[in-house]
Amino acid sequence: MSKNAGDEGVGVTSDADVSLSASVVTAGVERRAIRLTLSSQADEPVVARFAHRVPSGRYVETTAATETGRLVGGALEGVVALAPGEEVVAHYFLDADAPGPVSADELPPPDLLSVTPSHSGVALDPTVHWRSADGGRVALALVAASDHPLVTDAEAVPGFVVESWTAERVRRPESRPATGRPAVGVVATREHEDAVYRTILHARDRGFEVYVTPLDDATEVARFAEQLGAHVVGVPADGDVGVEGREDALSAAARAAGHPGVIYQAVSCPRIDYDRTLDAFANAGWEVYAVPEDVARPLDHPRVLAAIPAYRAAESIGDVVREARRYADLVLVVDDGSPDDTAAVASDAGAVVVEHARNKGYGGALKTIFREAAKRGPDYTVTLDADGQHDPADISTLVAEQERTHADVVIGNRYMAADARVPFVRSVGLGVVNLLTNLSMGRFLPEDWIRDTQSGYRAYTLAAVQSLAAARNVGNGMWASTDILYHTDRERFTFAEVATSIRYDLENTSSEGAFQHGFGLVKNIVGVVEHTHPMVLVGLPGMMSVLAGALVGVFSLERFLTTDVLSAPLAITTVLFSIVGVLLLFTAVLIHTINTHPYFRPQD
C-alpha cells in the first residue's frame, strides 16, 4: 500500500483479500487526524469489519458532546462493504487539549476483525462506532471532508470524516444509495428448514432482503436459501458460535449493505406480522425481533398475554390497551378499585377487565394478574404499567428475548436503552435499592446482578406465573416487584434482561411519593433479610455488641487493678453491651430455628 503525502508512520494489517492501514494526517487539516484506509484485493465483493484502538490518554473528537461524555480510550470499530479493487478511506480527529499533537509513535496498529464474502455485490459507505473498554457503544456519523469544520483542504482529505455521535449517518459524499427497508435476519437450523424457506419467500415477496446464517449443521439449508435469493452470512471462526453471535453477524452484514436496520426472525421461524413488526421497528430503531402473526388461539390459551395493573388510569389506559393489543393475543387489565372510569375505558379499548371491589395495592393487582393468567395458560405473560411510561411495542422484544434465552423471567431494563435518560435523583435512589436488593438475594458478584430490580416491565413463562399465583410471600404494596424477585429466585427460576424504553415526562405516574416508595422498599428488603438471613442481620450485630462489652470490661478491669477504683460508667457500659448482644444472638437463633425447623413450616 502506497503512503500518501502528508501521512506519518503508516501501520498496515492485511489478509489475502483486504489490507487496512492507519496513519497520521497533517495536510489539509487544522490539526492532525487519523486516516484509516481499507483496500480490497479480492476478486469478489467482501464485507470487512475493522477496529482501531484510541491511543492511551486521548479521546475521539466530535462536533457535539455525547451523552456518555468524552470517548476516552476504547476503540473505533466499523464495517464496510468493498467492491473488487475498491479503496475506502475514513478519518477521525483526536482531542485538542492533550499534551502535544498525536504522533505516529503512539498510534496502535489497526485490526482486521473479519473479512467475509458480500453476496449483495454492492459497495456501500462504512459505518463506525466507538466501543469503550467495558463494552459501551456510541454510534458515530460520517460526513464528506468538505463538510467537516476541521478540514481546510477537502482534496487532501479523501473519503469520509467522523463528525459527531448519532444513530443516523448524515449527508453522504457521492451518495451511493442505501436500501430503504430493514433487512430480515434468519439463523437457519435443520429442525426448522421448511419454515426458513417460507420466511425467505414471504419476505422477498414483500420487498425485504433476507440474510441467513447457518447454525450447527444447517450448511445445506443455507445453500438452498441462497438459491431462493437470500444472502448467506458467515461467522468468524474465532467468534461467538451461538445464536447471539450469529445475530451480530447478520446485523453487521445488513448495515454494510446499507439497510436502515435488521429484523431478527425467531429460530423457529413463525409467520411474521410485517405491519406490527415495522411499527415495532419504528420505535426500536436499528434492531427489532419479528412480531409473529396472530394464530387463531382461544382466549383461554393465548400465546402472549399483556397484563396491566391499573388504578385511577382512565386518561391513559385506553391508549395503552389499544397499543398492547397490537403485540399480544389478549390484554388483561386489573382495575384496583379505581374511583374513576378506568375499567370502562379499558373494556371499551378491547381489554378483558377484572375489577377489585376495593383498592388492594400494586402487589394485590399483580397477584390477581398471576391468578388470572394461570387460569388462561398463556405461553408468555408480560406485565406493563397503565400510565403510558412503558412502550407497548417492547412487548415483542421481551417475548423474543424469552424465546431466545429460555429465561423464566425477562426484565425490561431502562438503563440498557441507547437513549436512556433516568433523572439523577431517581437514578441514585434506584441504584441504592438495586444494590440492596441484589445483596439481599445473595448476589454479591456484579456479573450476577439484576441491573433493574424495580422495573415493572417483565415477561414470565407459564411455569413462573403458576408459581407466583400460588405464592404466599408476595405483598400488596409497591414493593411487590421485589417480592416477586425474591420468590422466583428462591424457586430457582432463571433471569434475563433486555433494553426497553421508559418515559419520565408524564404526569401522575405514581400513586406514592418518591420518599414513601423508597422507604417502603428499603423496609421490605430489611424485613426479608431479617427473615431469610437472621444470623447476618441480627446475629452479627449481637456478636459485635458482646465483643464490645468484653473489650470495655477488660479495660475496666485493667483500670481497677491499677487504681483500685471501679468506674461505674464503664461497668454499666459493659453490662449493657453484653446484655444487648446476648439478646440479639438469642433472637437470631430463635428466628433461624423458626425459619428452618420442620415443626414451624406451613403445612400444605
FENQUIMO-V939637 format. One record per residue. N is the residue number from 1. RES is the residue in one small letter. OMEGA is omega in whole degrees, -180 to 180 (none if undefined). Layout:
N;RES;OMEGA, N;RES;OMEGA
This chain:
1;m;-178, 2;s;-180, 3;k;-178, 4;n;175, 5;a;-179, 6;g;177, 7;d;177, 8;e;169, 9;g;179, 10;v;172, 11;g;-171, 12;v;170, 13;t;-177, 14;s;166, 15;d;-175, 16;a;-172, 17;d;-173, 18;v;171, 19;s;-178, 20;l;179, 21;s;175, 22;a;-179, 23;s;177, 24;v;-177, 25;v;179, 26;t;-176, 27;a;174, 28;g;-179, 29;v;179, 30;e;173, 31;r;-170, 32;r;178, 33;a;176, 34;i;178, 35;r;173, 36;l;-177, 37;t;177, 38;l;-179, 39;s;-180, 40;s;172, 41;q;-176, 42;a;177, 43;d;-178, 44;e;176, 45;p;-180, 46;v;173, 47;v;-178, 48;a;172, 49;r;-175, 50;f;178, 51;a;176, 52;h;-178, 53;r;177, 54;v;-180, 55;p;-177, 56;s;177, 57;g;-180, 58;r;180, 59;y;-179, 60;v;-179, 61;e;174, 62;t;-178, 63;t;176, 64;a;-179, 65;a;178, 66;t;179, 67;e;-180, 68;t;-178, 69;g;-179, 70;r;180, 71;l;-173, 72;v;177, 73;g;-180, 74;g;-178, 75;a;170, 76;l;179, 77;e;-179, 78;g;178, 79;v;177, 80;v;173, 81;a;-174, 82;l;172, 83;a;178, 84;p;179, 85;g;-177, 86;e;174, 87;e;179, 88;v;-177, 89;v;175, 90;a;-178, 91;h;169, 92;y;-179, 93;f;175, 94;l;-174, 95;d;-180, 96;a;-174, 97;d;174, 98;a;-179, 99;p;177, 100;g;179, 101;p;179, 102;v;-179, 103;s;-180, 104;a;-177, 105;d;-178, 106;e;-176, 107;l;178, 108;p;175, 109;p;178, 110;p;-179, 111;d;169, 112;l;-176, 113;l;179, 114;s;173, 115;v;-177, 116;t;179, 117;p;176, 118;s;-176, 119;h;178, 120;s;179, 121;g;-177, 122;v;176, 123;a;-176, 124;l;-177, 125;d;175, 126;p;169, 127;t;-177, 128;v;172, 129;h;176, 130;w;179, 131;r;-180, 132;s;-179, 133;a;-179, 134;d;174, 135;g;177, 136;g;-172, 137;r;177, 138;v;178, 139;a;-177, 140;l;-178, 141;a;177, 142;l;177, 143;v;173, 144;a;-178, 145;a;-179, 146;s;-178, 147;d;-177, 148;h;-175, 149;p;-178, 150;l;178, 151;v;-179, 152;t;180, 153;d;-175, 154;a;-179, 155;e;180, 156;a;-178, 157;v;-178, 158;p;174, 159;g;-171, 160;f;175, 161;v;175, 162;v;-177, 163;e;-173, 164;s;176, 165;w;-179, 166;t;174, 167;a;-179, 168;e;172, 169;r;-176, 170;v;170, 171;r;-180, 172;r;170, 173;p;178, 174;e;-167, 175;s;169, 176;r;-166, 177;p;176, 178;a;177, 179;t;-175, 180;g;-177, 181;r;175, 182;p;175, 183;a;173, 184;v;-179, 185;g;-176, 186;v;169, 187;v;-170, 188;a;175, 189;t;178, 190;r;-179, 191;e;-177, 192;h;-175, 193;e;-178, 194;d;180, 195;a;176, 196;v;-179, 197;y;179, 198;r;178, 199;t;-179, 200;i;-177, 201;l;-179, 202;h;-179, 203;a;-179, 204;r;175, 205;d;-179, 206;r;176, 207;g;179, 208;f;170, 209;e;-176, 210;v;177, 211;y;-173, 212;v;171, 213;t;-175, 214;p;175, 215;l;178, 216;d;-172, 217;d;-176, 218;a;-178, 219;t;180, 220;e;177, 221;v;-180, 222;a;-180, 223;r;179, 224;f;177, 225;a;179, 226;e;178, 227;q;178, 228;l;177, 229;g;179, 230;a;175, 231;h;-179, 232;v;-176, 233;v;177, 234;g;178, 235;v;179, 236;p;-177, 237;a;-178, 238;d;-178, 239;g;178, 240;d;-176, 241;v;-179, 242;g;-179, 243;v;-177, 244;e;178, 245;g;178, 246;r;175, 247;e;176, 248;d;179, 249;a;177, 250;l;179, 251;s;-180, 252;a;-179, 253;a;179, 254;a;179, 255;r;-179, 256;a;-180, 257;a;174, 258;g;178, 259;h;178, 260;p;179, 261;g;-178, 262;v;175, 263;i;179, 264;y;174, 265;q;176, 266;a;-177, 267;v;180, 268;s;175, 269;c;173, 270;p;177, 271;r;-175, 272;i;170, 273;d;-171, 274;y;179, 275;d;-179, 276;r;179, 277;t;178, 278;l;174, 279;d;179, 280;a;179, 281;f;180, 282;a;179, 283;n;-171, 284;a;-179, 285;g;-169, 286;w;-174, 287;e;176, 288;v;175, 289;y;-176, 290;a;176, 291;v;-179, 292;p;173, 293;e;174, 294;d;173, 295;v;-178, 296;a;-179, 297;r;-179, 298;p;-180, 299;l;180, 300;d;173, 301;h;177, 302;p;175, 303;r;-180, 304;v;177, 305;l;173, 306;a;-174, 307;a;-172, 308;i;170, 309;p;-173, 310;a;175, 311;y;-178, 312;r;-175, 313;a;-176, 314;a;-177, 315;e;-174, 316;s;-169, 317;i;-179, 318;g;180, 319;d;-180, 320;v;-180, 321;v;-179, 322;r;178, 323;e;-179, 324;a;180, 325;r;178, 326;r;-174, 327;y;-179, 328;a;178, 329;d;-178, 330;l;176, 331;v;180, 332;l;176, 333;v;173, 334;v;178, 335;d;-173, 336;d;176, 337;g;-178, 338;s;177, 339;p;-180, 340;d;-175, 341;d;-179, 342;t;-176, 343;a;-178, 344;a;-180, 345;v;179, 346;a;180, 347;s;179, 348;d;-180, 349;a;176, 350;g;-179, 351;a;166, 352;v;-172, 353;v;171, 354;v;-175, 355;e;169, 356;h;179, 357;a;177, 358;r;-179, 359;n;-180, 360;k;-178, 361;g;-178, 362;y;179, 363;g;178, 364;g;178, 365;a;179, 366;l;179, 367;k;175, 368;t;177, 369;i;-178, 370;f;178, 371;r;179, 372;e;179, 373;a;179, 374;a;179, 375;k;-174, 376;r;174, 377;g;178, 378;p;174, 379;d;-178, 380;y;175, 381;t;-178, 382;v;177, 383;t;177, 384;l;-175, 385;d;-177, 386;a;-172, 387;d;179, 388;g;179, 389;q;179, 390;h;178, 391;d;-179, 392;p;179, 393;a;179, 394;d;176, 395;i;-179, 396;s;178, 397;t;179, 398;l;-179, 399;v;179, 400;a;178, 401;e;178, 402;q;178, 403;e;-176, 404;r;-175, 405;t;-175, 406;h;176, 407;a;179, 408;d;179, 409;v;176, 410;v;-175, 411;i;174, 412;g;-174, 413;n;-178, 414;r;-176, 415;y;-177, 416;m;-179, 417;a;-178, 418;a;-178, 419;d;-177, 420;a;177, 421;r;180, 422;v;178, 423;p;-171, 424;f;-177, 425;v;179, 426;r;-180, 427;s;179, 428;v;-180, 429;g;179, 430;l;178, 431;g;178, 432;v;-179, 433;v;178, 434;n;179, 435;l;-179, 436;l;-179, 437;t;-180, 438;n;179, 439;l;-180, 440;s;176, 441;m;-179, 442;g;179, 443;r;-173, 444;f;-179, 445;l;-178, 446;p;-179, 447;e;178, 448;d;-173, 449;w;163, 450;i;-169, 451;r;-180, 452;d;-174, 453;t;-175, 454;q;177, 455;s;175, 456;g;180, 457;y;-174, 458;r;174, 459;a;-177, 460;y;171, 461;t;-180, 462;l;179, 463;a;178, 464;a;179, 465;v;-180, 466;q;177, 467;s;180, 468;l;178, 469;a;-180, 470;a;-175, 471;a;177, 472;r;-172, 473;n;175, 474;v;-177, 475;g;-178, 476;n;-173, 477;g;-180, 478;m;-179, 479;w;-179, 480;a;179, 481;s;178, 482;t;178, 483;d;180, 484;i;177, 485;l;179, 486;y;-177, 487;h;-177, 488;t;177, 489;d;179, 490;r;-179, 491;e;175, 492;r;173, 493;f;-177, 494;t;-175, 495;f;170, 496;a;178, 497;e;180, 498;v;-177, 499;a;172, 500;t;-179, 501;s;177, 502;i;-178, 503;r;177, 504;y;-178, 505;d;-180, 506;l;180, 507;e;175, 508;n;-178, 509;t;179, 510;s;178, 511;s;178, 512;e;174, 513;g;-177, 514;a;-178, 515;f;180, 516;q;179, 517;h;-179, 518;g;179, 519;f;179, 520;g;179, 521;l;-179, 522;v;178, 523;k;179, 524;n;179, 525;i;179, 526;v;179, 527;g;179, 528;v;179, 529;v;178, 530;e;-178, 531;h;-174, 532;t;-179, 533;h;-176, 534;p;-179, 535;m;178, 536;v;-174, 537;l;-176, 538;v;-176, 539;g;-179, 540;l;174, 541;p;178, 542;g;179, 543;m;178, 544;m;178, 545;s;178, 546;v;179, 547;l;178, 548;a;178, 549;g;180, 550;a;180, 551;l;178, 552;v;179, 553;g;178, 554;v;179, 555;f;180, 556;s;180, 557;l;179, 558;e;179, 559;r;179, 560;f;-178, 561;l;-178, 562;t;-175, 563;t;-174, 564;d;178, 565;v;179, 566;l;-180, 567;s;180, 568;a;179, 569;p;179, 570;l;179, 571;a;179, 572;i;179, 573;t;178, 574;t;-179, 575;v;-178, 576;l;179, 577;f;-177, 578;s;-179, 579;i;180, 580;v;180, 581;g;179, 582;v;179, 583;l;179, 584;l;177, 585;l;179, 586;f;179, 587;t;179, 588;a;179, 589;v;-179, 590;l;179, 591;i;179, 592;h;179, 593;t;180, 594;i;-177, 595;n;-171, 596;t;-175, 597;h;-178, 598;p;-177, 599;y;-175, 600;f;-180, 601;r;178, 602;p;179, 603;q;179, 604;d;none
